[in-house]
Every structure is written in C-alpha cells, then in structure tokens.
Amino acid sequence: MGEFTFTVEKKCPVCGESTRVVKTKAKITVERTDEDFCVHYKDFNPYLYKIWFCEKCGYAADEKTFLAPMPAVHKKKIKEFLDNRKLGMQFVEERGVPDAVAAYKLAIFYAEMTDQPLAKRAGMYLGLGWIFRYSGEQDKEFEMMQKAADLYDQSIMTEHYPQNGMSDDTAVYLVGAIYYRMHELEKATQYLSRLIGDQSLRDRDIQLYKRARDLWQSVREEQGETKEENK
C-alpha cells in the first residue's frame, strides 16, 4: 500500500458484509492551516479518504458514523433505498478527486436521508469544499462552503451544542471564517463580531477568542484596503 495509506476490512453497518476501506497513517507533515480549519499537508491529501464506502451495498459515511451502531429505523430506510439498486462505486486503493467527491456526495445523501444533525451535514459540505480547494476548483469550493455556512447558521439557531464534536461558538466562528474565505467581508464581520463582543468567551475558550479576534482584524484591514481602492 502507499506511503500514507493502508487498507483494512470493516463490517458495513447496513448490509453487514465485510468491505475494504482505506485509512491514512498518522504521520503526515502539516504545512499550514486555513482560517476555516482546512489543513494543508505535505505531499498528500487525507481528505480524499475521509468517507468510507461499502463496496458490497453502496453505503457511505465518515469513519465515526460507519463504525457507530446504526438505529434500526435508519438501517431499514437505507436498505429499502438500496434494494434493487446497484451503486456503481468501485473500491480503489488510491483515490483521486472524482472518487472522493462521489463518496462525499453519497455520504451527504445518506446523512440527509437519515436526518443527521444539521451541524454534521454542514461539516460534510465543508469537507467537500476543502477537496475542491485542494484541486483548485474555486467555483465548486464556494458552492459547497455556502451550503456549509447556511447549515451551520440553521444549526446554531435550532440545535443544542456540543454538536459534531464542537461548541456553538466554534460554529459561529466557522461561518465567519467561511465568509472571509469567500471574500464576503460584511457577512464575516457580523459573525466574528458576535464572538469578540462576548466577554465570557475569553473564559470559555481563549484560543477561539484569539482566533476570532485575529481574523476580525484581518477582515477590517481588507475592508480598509477595499475602501482605499474604491476612492
């Protein structure tokens, strides 16, 4: 297997059959991290392998969801959908962007079918956006990031946190960071201002407070430059 990946057998939570999945090795060199937590690694893109896919039945999900016990009602719903369908995704040891995109889209489809939390679905759209960022397809990246921002926004208003391993403060920050990446500076300011205006955030999460403050500063500087250019 490759320098960064290895193949293991796992039991599919839907059909119960054994399927091959690719895992990434822990030691990958990090080069930098973007404002929205997208990590750039040296010589390898682990995001291509984030979604596991059952080569027997066609179910797809991230590792945590794939390995977790699945509620019977969800299993029934997915099985009914998959009956009489053959989803054409072949197992490949080395994924390219098209393989990863297809896997992500399937995983998002199943997440919507089983009413997964909005925050979880938002995270999947964000992950798909990062795949397009790595491949330099900015239009597709921004389309996915807009979907992520919309879902995080709905989630903050309607769901109880922590969700998907993060706080509601982090979700607010992420929406601000997404809009910053998309050059929508006014919208970015709205979300980041909510965080740096919240004095208790310093006590709750000083690292997030500093991150939000620094990004807010960057937004203000860019807005200033834009105003100068428009004079």
Backbone torsions as a table, in degrees:
resi	resn	phi	psi	omega
1	MET	NA	172.9	-173.1
2	GLY	-70.3	173.0	-179.4
3	GLU	-63.6	-30.3	-173.8
4	PHE	-110.3	-6.8	-173.6
5	THR	-134.2	162.2	172.6
6	PHE	-148.7	154.4	-177.3
7	THR	-102.0	137.0	175.5
8	VAL	-131.7	163.5	176.4
9	GLU	-101.1	133.6	177.6
10	LYS	-134.8	154.0	179.0
11	LYS	-87.0	129.1	179.2
12	CYS	-71.3	132.6	-178.9
13	PRO	-71.8	-13.1	-178.3
14	VAL	-96.1	-57.8	-175.5
15	CYS	-93.2	-14.7	178.3
16	GLY	79.7	0.0	179.1
17	GLU	-82.6	161.2	176.5
18	SER	-84.8	134.7	-179.5
19	THR	-134.7	150.4	176.7
20	ARG	-82.2	136.9	173.4
21	VAL	-134.6	154.7	-179.4
22	VAL	-103.7	130.1	175.6
23	LYS	-112.7	155.2	178.7
24	THR	-101.5	146.5	179.2
25	LYS	-75.3	151.7	-172.7
26	ALA	-67.6	-34.4	-172.0
27	LYS	-87.7	91.4	175.4
28	ILE	-126.8	133.5	-176.7
29	THR	-76.8	126.1	177.5
30	VAL	-86.9	131.7	177.8
31	GLU	-96.9	-44.4	178.4
32	ARG	-165.3	164.8	177.2
33	THR	-125.4	129.9	178.9
34	ASP	-75.8	170.4	-177.6
35	GLU	-58.4	-31.5	-177.7
36	ASP	-96.8	23.0	175.3
37	PHE	75.7	9.0	173.7
38	CYS	-70.6	121.0	-177.6
39	VAL	-96.8	132.9	175.9
40	HIS	-101.6	123.1	-177.9
41	TYR	-106.1	157.7	-179.6
42	LYS	-81.2	125.8	171.3
43	ASP	65.2	10.4	-176.1
44	PHE	-161.6	147.9	177.5
45	ASN	-122.7	95.6	-178.4
46	PRO	-66.6	-18.6	-179.8
47	TYR	-62.1	-23.0	178.4
48	LEU	-62.9	-22.7	-174.1
49	TYR	-110.9	11.0	-175.5
50	LYS	-65.2	-31.6	-177.3
51	ILE	-99.3	128.8	174.9
52	TRP	-92.9	147.7	-174.7
53	PHE	-133.9	128.5	177.0
54	CYS	-80.4	117.2	-177.9
55	GLU	-73.8	-11.1	-179.5
56	LYS	-87.5	-48.1	-173.4
57	CYS	-113.1	-22.7	178.9
58	GLY	101.5	10.2	176.2
59	TYR	-76.5	146.4	179.1
60	ALA	-140.8	140.9	177.9
61	ALA	-166.2	166.9	173.8
62	ASP	-71.0	164.7	-173.8
63	GLU	-54.1	-47.2	-176.2
64	LYS	-60.1	-44.7	-179.8
65	THR	-68.8	-39.3	-178.6
66	PHE	-61.6	-39.1	-175.4
67	LEU	-88.1	-16.1	-177.3
68	ALA	-77.5	151.7	175.1
69	PRO	-60.4	134.8	-177.8
70	MET	-99.6	130.6	177.2
71	PRO	-56.3	140.6	-176.5
72	ALA	-56.6	-36.5	-178.4
73	VAL	-66.3	-35.7	177.9
74	HIS	-69.7	-43.3	-179.1
75	LYS	-60.7	-43.0	-179.8
76	LYS	-61.6	-45.1	-178.0
77	LYS	-61.9	-45.4	-178.7
78	ILE	-68.5	-41.7	179.5
79	LYS	-60.9	-42.4	179.2
80	GLU	-61.8	-38.0	178.1
81	PHE	-66.8	-42.6	-174.2
82	LEU	-77.9	-21.0	177.1
83	ASP	-57.0	134.6	178.9
84	ASN	68.1	11.6	175.7
85	ARG	-122.1	142.1	172.8
86	LYS	-118.4	108.1	-179.9
87	LEU	-82.3	117.8	-172.2
88	GLY	-81.5	71.3	170.7
89	MET	-122.0	120.0	-179.7
90	GLN	-85.6	147.8	173.5
91	PHE	-72.2	129.9	174.7
92	VAL	-130.0	138.1	-179.6
93	GLU	-73.8	-33.7	-178.8
94	GLU	-117.5	106.7	-176.0
95	ARG	-84.3	141.5	168.6
96	GLY	-101.2	-179.4	-179.4
97	VAL	-59.2	-46.0	-179.0
98	PRO	-58.6	-38.9	178.4
99	ASP	-62.6	-46.2	-177.9
100	ALA	-65.7	-41.2	-179.9
101	VAL	-63.3	-44.2	179.6
102	ALA	-62.0	-42.2	180.0
103	ALA	-65.0	-44.1	178.9
104	TYR	-61.6	-44.7	-177.7
105	LYS	-63.6	-38.1	177.0
106	LEU	-65.6	-44.9	-179.5
107	ALA	-61.5	-40.0	177.6
108	ILE	-64.6	-41.2	178.5
109	PHE	-58.2	-47.4	179.9
110	TYR	-68.0	-36.1	178.7
111	ALA	-63.2	-38.4	177.9
112	GLU	-71.7	-40.1	-179.8
113	MET	-60.2	-35.8	-176.1
114	THR	-102.8	17.5	176.4
115	ASP	51.5	46.9	174.5
116	GLN	-63.7	155.6	-179.4
117	PRO	-54.3	147.8	-179.8
118	LEU	-57.7	-39.2	-178.6
119	ALA	-62.9	-36.4	178.7
120	LYS	-67.6	-43.9	178.8
121	ARG	-64.5	-39.1	177.8
122	ALA	-59.1	-43.8	179.5
123	GLY	-61.8	-33.7	179.2
124	MET	-71.7	-40.6	176.1
125	TYR	-64.0	-37.9	178.3
126	LEU	-63.7	-44.1	178.2
127	GLY	-60.3	-39.4	177.4
128	LEU	-66.7	-37.5	175.2
129	GLY	-59.5	-38.7	179.6
130	TRP	-66.3	-35.7	176.6
131	ILE	-58.6	-45.3	179.5
132	PHE	-68.7	-30.6	177.1
133	ARG	-64.5	-44.9	178.4
134	TYR	-59.5	-37.2	-175.6
135	SER	-91.4	2.4	174.2
136	GLY	75.4	20.4	179.9
137	GLU	-98.0	80.4	-169.2
138	GLN	-65.7	-37.5	179.3
139	ASP	-59.4	-45.1	179.8
140	LYS	-69.2	-38.6	177.6
141	GLU	-58.2	-49.9	-177.3
142	PHE	-65.2	-35.0	178.5
143	GLU	-61.8	-44.4	179.9
144	MET	-69.2	-38.0	-178.6
145	MET	-68.6	-33.8	176.4
146	GLN	-63.9	-41.7	178.0
147	LYS	-63.0	-41.5	178.9
148	ALA	-62.0	-45.9	-179.2
149	ALA	-61.0	-43.5	179.9
150	ASP	-62.0	-43.6	-178.7
151	LEU	-69.8	-40.3	176.1
152	TYR	-61.0	-41.3	-179.6
153	ASP	-59.6	-48.2	177.8
154	GLN	-62.5	-40.4	-178.2
155	SER	-62.5	-44.2	-179.0
156	ILE	-58.7	-36.8	-177.1
157	MET	-80.8	-25.4	-169.6
158	THR	-121.2	-17.4	-174.0
159	GLU	-108.4	151.6	177.0
160	HIS	-87.7	131.7	179.5
161	TYR	-101.5	158.4	6.8
162	PRO	-69.3	146.8	177.8
163	GLN	-131.4	135.4	174.6
164	ASN	53.3	34.7	176.3
165	GLY	77.8	16.7	179.4
166	MET	-143.1	162.8	-179.4
167	SER	-85.1	166.0	175.8
168	ASP	-66.6	-29.4	175.6
169	ASP	-60.1	-43.2	179.7
170	THR	-64.8	-38.0	178.9
171	ALA	-63.8	-42.7	177.3
172	VAL	-61.6	-44.6	178.3
173	TYR	-58.5	-45.3	-177.5
174	LEU	-60.2	-40.4	178.9
175	VAL	-62.5	-43.7	177.1
176	GLY	-60.3	-42.7	-179.5
177	ALA	-66.9	-38.3	178.9
178	ILE	-62.7	-46.6	179.8
179	TYR	-65.2	-33.7	175.9
180	TYR	-62.6	-45.9	179.6
181	ARG	-61.9	-30.3	-178.3
182	MET	-89.7	6.3	178.5
183	HIS	65.5	24.3	175.1
184	GLU	-99.1	80.2	-167.7
185	LEU	-69.3	-35.1	179.0
186	GLU	-61.9	-46.2	-179.9
187	LYS	-65.2	-40.7	178.7
188	ALA	-58.8	-43.5	-179.4
189	THR	-60.5	-41.9	-178.4
190	GLN	-56.6	-46.0	-176.7
191	TYR	-74.8	-42.7	-178.2
192	LEU	-67.8	-33.9	178.7
193	SER	-63.5	-34.3	178.1
194	ARG	-60.0	-36.2	-177.7
195	LEU	-78.3	-47.6	-175.8
196	ILE	-76.2	-14.2	174.5
197	GLY	-84.2	-7.1	-178.1
198	ASP	-96.5	98.8	-174.9
199	GLN	-60.8	-32.0	-177.0
200	SER	-72.4	-14.1	178.7
201	LEU	-62.5	-32.3	178.5
202	ARG	-58.2	-38.0	179.4
203	ASP	-76.9	-38.2	-176.9
204	ARG	-71.9	-44.1	-172.1
205	ASP	-157.3	84.4	-175.2
206	ILE	-63.6	-34.0	-179.6
207	GLN	-65.3	-42.6	179.8
208	LEU	-67.5	-39.1	178.2
209	TYR	-58.5	-46.6	-179.4
210	LYS	-64.4	-41.5	-180.0
211	ARG	-62.2	-44.7	179.8
212	ALA	-65.4	-41.2	-179.3
213	ARG	-64.3	-43.8	-179.8
214	ASP	-64.5	-41.1	-179.9
215	LEU	-69.3	-39.1	176.6
216	TRP	-58.6	-40.8	178.2
217	GLN	-62.2	-43.7	178.4
218	SER	-61.5	-41.4	178.9
219	VAL	-61.9	-45.9	-178.9
220	ARG	-60.6	-42.0	179.6
221	GLU	-63.3	-43.6	179.9
222	GLU	-66.3	-37.7	177.2
223	GLN	-63.3	-39.5	178.2
224	GLY	-62.8	-42.0	178.6
225	GLU	-64.6	-39.5	-179.8
226	THR	-64.0	-41.8	179.0
227	LYS	-63.4	-39.8	178.7
228	GLU	-62.1	-43.8	-179.5
229	GLU	-64.6	-31.3	-176.6
230	ASN	-84.9	-4.9	-178.5
231	LYS	-67.8	NA	NA
